[in-house]
Amino acid sequence: MKNIVIGGAWPYANGSLHIGHIASLLPGDVLARYYRAKGDHVFYVSGSDCHGTPISIRAKQEGVSPAEISEHYQKEFVPSTKSCRAAQTPSDLSVLFSRIV
């Protein structure tokens, strides 16, 4: 058994989740499932990026702080990540989406 670490691309927390996020998250998920099916121990780590230019721009447009933008969209991401986690093994839960739990 091998230990495999896969890092998923992190969407910016500056807007709602959309179909485009699948393009960056799906490949890692497919690889994780493949290696798990082979019997390897896989950590698929993901989250969201709560810093950077996209968040600063959105905050300026809405007249709020970058922290408020990040917190707002992080709360929106939680139900989606909980759904994803349900498909993972219990040992992976402590690693997956630890940013928002």
Phi, psi and omega in degrees: 000133178257155169263123182241132175243126178237127178257118178278149177296141183260119176288147175291141177271057180239008179187172181294152174297147180213174186301332179297333179294335179299324181301329181266338183261330185296316180303318178295322178296317179298314178298318180299315180294322178299309182294324176295319179297331177281352179098006179280158178267116188243133170249114176254107187258130177212187181169218174214154181266117184255020179223163172116177185300313182303323180287320178298318179295314180299317180298317180296318179298324183266355178070033179230175180279156175303325179298320180296320178297310181301314181297320180299310184283333174300317179297327179288328182287334188306309181301323179294317181291327177296322177296319179295318182296331181299337181271000184258165177283154181303326182292339180275343187301327182289338182264318185294130173054033182297340179297328187250358181271000000 
